[in-house]
Amino acid sequence: MFSFLDMVNHYLGYFNINIKFKNRIYTVLGMLGDLYLFYVAFRWLSNQYYLRGSLIMLAAIILLYFSIMNIFYYFTTKKTAI
């Protein structure tokens, strides 16, 4: 996963694009990574590894919060109440 993000970072570094557009791309990639973490957590939980699955689920929920904050910041003009 980190090598994929590093590859995207190097690829986007070759172009002179708006920083807000680049951060929108990173937000979408972060959401895809978060979906993968939810998938992994559900697979751990379905195989009855409850502690590992719940810890991965907790990390995915925390990352989901930050991804939603990034969506508010980069994709809308609205501000959050928090």
N, C-alpha and C positions, 0 to 999 in steps of 0.2 A: 504494500500500500504506500509506504513512504517513497519507494523508488518511482512509483507511478506519479505521485504528487511532485517529486523532484523533476521528473521528465516534463510534466506540464509546466512547471515553473520555468525551466530552461527554454522550453518552446515559446512561451509567452514573453520571455525576456528578449527574444530576437526582434519583436515588433514594438514599435512605439505606439502604444494604445493608452487610452484613458485609464487611470488607476481605478476608477469606480467600476468600469467594465471588467477589468481584471479581477477585482474583488468579487464581482457578481459570479464570475466563473468559479472562483475558489469556494464561494458559498454553495453553489450547486454541487461541486465535487465533494464538499464536506457533508452535504445531505445524503449523497450516494454512499459515502463511507458510514454514515450513521445508520442508514437502512441495512447495510451489511452487518453492523454490530447488533442490530435488533434481530436479524436472521440468526446470527451465531448464538445469541443469548437464548432464543426460542429453541434452537436445536439442543443446546446444553440442557435446558429445562425439560425438554421432551425425552431426553435420555437419562433423566433422573439425577443429574448433577446439579442439585439445587443451589449450592453455595456459589459455584463458579458462574452458573447462569444468572443468578441474581446480582452478582458483582458486575458482570458485563452489562446487564440490563441497567444497573444504576449508572454506570459510566455512559451508556448510550443516552439515557434520559438527561444527564447533565449536558452532554454534547448537543442534544436536541434543543435544549433551552438556548444555548449560545447560537445555534444555527437559526433559530427563530428570531433572535435579536438581530442577527446579521441580515435576515430577510427584511425585517422592518427598516433597518438602516439603509441598505443598498437598493432595495426594490420599491420602496414607497417613500412618500414624503411625510408620513405620519410618524409621530414620536410615541414611545411607550410611556406608560404611567409610572413605571418602576425606575 
